[in-house]
Amino acid sequence: MNIYIGIDMAKYDFMCAVESEDKSIQFVHPKLANTTRGFDKLKQWITKIVPKQKVGSIHIGVESTGGYETPLVEWVRIHTDFLITVINPSQVKYFGKTKLIRTKTDKVDARLIACYMATYNPEPTPVPPRGVKGLKSLTRHLEHLKSKRASEKTYIQNVQNSQIKTMIKQTIRSYDRQIEKVEQHINEHFDKYPDLKSNRNLLISITSIGSVTAATMLSELNGSLIPKQQVAHAGLAPRERQSGQYKGKAKLCKAGNRRIRTALYLPTLSAIQHNPIIAPFYKKLISRGKLKMVAVCACMRKLLHIIVGVLKNQIPFDPNFNDLSLAS
């Protein structure tokens, strides 16, 4: 019998609920602090209420909450033999709608997550390769700094006061220096992890993929080497709408990692001009009457397929290489 733990995580504390595979065990624990001491109490509580002789595995489920769940996930992997899955909040939300749950409290959410885990028994979240966590922190901070700098550059265009303009220019120069430092730290990070550096060099071999895009891809891809899974993870899969006689236009799903989509957009525009695979593919779509933005999105998917293919085969980009990973 498997035991499932649902955890509703917040910034300072969390609520947890237990549900067994056969529904014979159902408990809710009062809130615990989101600290190592709270994690210790969680482990003690689980081992106390769960009959060891009947347990197959203990599987924890926690929603992705923008980083609040990270300390718990790392602690569980180091200090216990429990399985743990980081769940997309949308999955739990729509699961709750199927059960017609109208109340939203920490206790209800924890029980809902436990019920979701017991119902679907999702795969444990894989441990990321060495160095990926640090790379993700650096690339996301770089994205943050560039966003702030772009905002300041837009703001200065509407400022007439010369003193304020001077201060804004100083702020922009400060962001320039910080961005340069972070990019340097990213290069140094790759030097510490030869496998990551090797993969970055493979991605850079793809026409239109630069070092920053390569770093973002390596930090944000979910580890799968199946192109369709990565396309879904990036939110680049088309969403079709059809019911009876009605057939709506297919649109981009966007239910995925927006950072991958953002990182791929400009390289795709470059690939449309220069990449020996993407350029003719784009022209073919346009010749068939596809709208330009539809063709660009298709090229983004194609470029992501190429990225996955290069990582899967561990060989530099070759436009003449025939492999299913690169198929459209």
Salt bridges, closest charged atoms under 4 A:
GLU19 OE2 - LYS23 NZ 2.39
GLU74 OE2 - LYS133 NZ 2.11
ASP106 OD2 - LYS31 NZ 2.70
ASP109 OD2 - LYS104 NZ 2.75
GLU143 OE2 - ARG258 NH1 3.26
GLU143 OE1 - ARG259 NE 2.87
ASP176 OD1 - ARG149 NH1 2.77
GLU188 OE1 - HIS185 ND1 3.54
ASP191 OD1 - LYS197 NZ 2.86
GLU220 OE2 - ARG140 NE 2.87
